[in-house]
């Protein structure tokens, strides 16, 4: 057992060293693509041209490069196959690319890519609090307050800002005001249950490293990758999924047929049908489910919720009011 652990540790160290070597030799996206091209060529992959017809063969291995900064590699199975796997990665290497115009001059996308000969105008709209609900959007509310204070300071003393709202002084004042508005470590995404932050979990991870050392009776951790990726992945959600209810939306013929099959076998096992219906399922909040109570029906002993016809729009998704359709006779 100890021998296996040693071997596994050696393999991990070798993989880590290879990764570090690749990163050190890839200061730009172009270096990274060239390094991958050389490795793919050594493994027997054949180059393809994006603008030419491809003559792909069973069992063949291919790659295609665009602009020297992106690459796609794939293999064609030699035998009959029923599925495929995709692995994708995108990263921005540090490089000396500086925009001709600072981002602040194009705030609001008015002239971000120099579509116009001159810089576009930026309008600040103060929307009524009754219209714009920011109770749960704390960061946006804090940014608004910081901007308002910056504008007030500018009106009181424009000379301090060099008579310009996009001056370095104005930007500094705005971010100072923003920092005063937000909670401590807000921009580092606090994780109270572990007394740390998401940034720390994906960085040095001192809390996790200390806990590991205490558990294993070590004075110092030997790992070169201390990040807690799994923990960070469980904690962080771009869009919170709390209190969500899955609702089936029968928006096409196949979905409606599956619903009819499920209703017909309500007293028998319909697990296979339920799995097929997952592709037609959307998540809504409990509050919205209550608002749509008359438009949501229960099936399969209350395990399946079904949205009534007319409450789904192909462009915006679930709607609160039924979509009226015109019937021609």
Beta strands, then each sheet from edge to edge (+ up, - down):
strand 1: 46-48
strand 2: 61-66
strand 3: 70-75
strand 4: 190-191
strand 5: 196-197
strand 6: 244-248
strand 7: 281-285
strand 8: 296-299
strand 9: 304-307
strand 10: 312-313
strand 11: 317-318
sheet 1: 1+ 2+ 3-
sheet 2: 4+ 5-
sheet 3: 6+ 7-
sheet 4: 8+ 9-
sheet 5: 10+ 11-
end
